[in-house]
């Protein structure tokens, strides 16, 4: 929180137009709660001694696919095409993880 406070104090507070442009939505709280729940279940799964860490890692990384798709469609985000390039790299990495576990 200390680091984030310093960053916000430098990049956000001095600029009134940025502060006025921010609009609070309840979806911000919902996203935070859902992220906490997802991390809780991920770490619970990691505690299982029989869990395949390789597969859990692939599932964790692939959650970005859902975030980009829903963000683009549901929330009508801008710059969707720019996000597809890094997403393609992540998907490639997930497939490499999954297919490397077979040997």
N, C-alpha and C positions, 0 to 999 in steps of 0.2 A: 504494500500500500504506500510505503514511503516513496518508492521509485515512481509509481503511477502518479502520486501527488505532485512530485517534482515535474514530471512531464506535462501534466495538465496545467500546472501553474505557469509553465513556459509557453505552451502551445495553444491553450484554450482560453484561460482567464483574461489575458490582456486584449483579446479581440472580441469586442461586443457583438459584432455581426455574426460570429460563429456561435456565440451563446444564444442569440435571438433565433438563429436558424434551427436550433435543436428543438424537436417536438417529442415530448414524452408520450410513449404508447405503452399500454399494458403488456404488449407482446415482448417488450424488453425484459420484464420480470418473468414472464413465462419461459423465455429462452434460457434465462439464468437458472431457473428451477429445473428445467429439463436437462440442461448440461450437468448440473450437480447430480441428478438422478442417474444419468448415463455413466458418469465417472464412478459413482458408487457401485453400480452393477458391474462395471468393468473391473474394478479393484476386487470386488467380491469373487469374480470369476478367476482372477489371478491367484487368489488364495487357495483355490482348489489344487491339490497336489497332482491330480490327473489331467489338469487343463493343458491343452496344447497352446503354448505361448505364441507360437508362430501363427496359428489361426486367429487367436484373439487379437494379435497385432494387426492382421489383415482386416478383420472386422472393424477395429477401431479406426483405421485409416479410411476405410470405405464409407464411413459416416459422412465424409465431406461430399460425396456424390449426392446424397439426399439434401444436404444443406444448400448446395449450389442449385440443384433443380428446384427445390421449394422456394429458395430466395428469388430465383429468376421468374418463376411462374406466379407464385402466391403473392410475393411482396413487390413484384415488378422492379427488381433491381436494375440499375444501369450497368453498363460495361460487362454484360453477360459473356460476350465473345472473348474478352480478355481473360476471363476466369476459366474458360475451357482449356486453354493451353496448360496451366498448372494442374488442372483436374485430370487431363489426359496423362500427365506424368505420374500423378498419384495412382491412377487406375493401373497404369503399366507396372508400377512398383508393387501394387497389391497382387496382380497376376503373377509377377515374378516370385513373390513370396509364396503364393499358393502352389505354383507349379514346381518350385524348388524343393518343397517338402516331400515330394514323391520319391526322391532318390535317397 
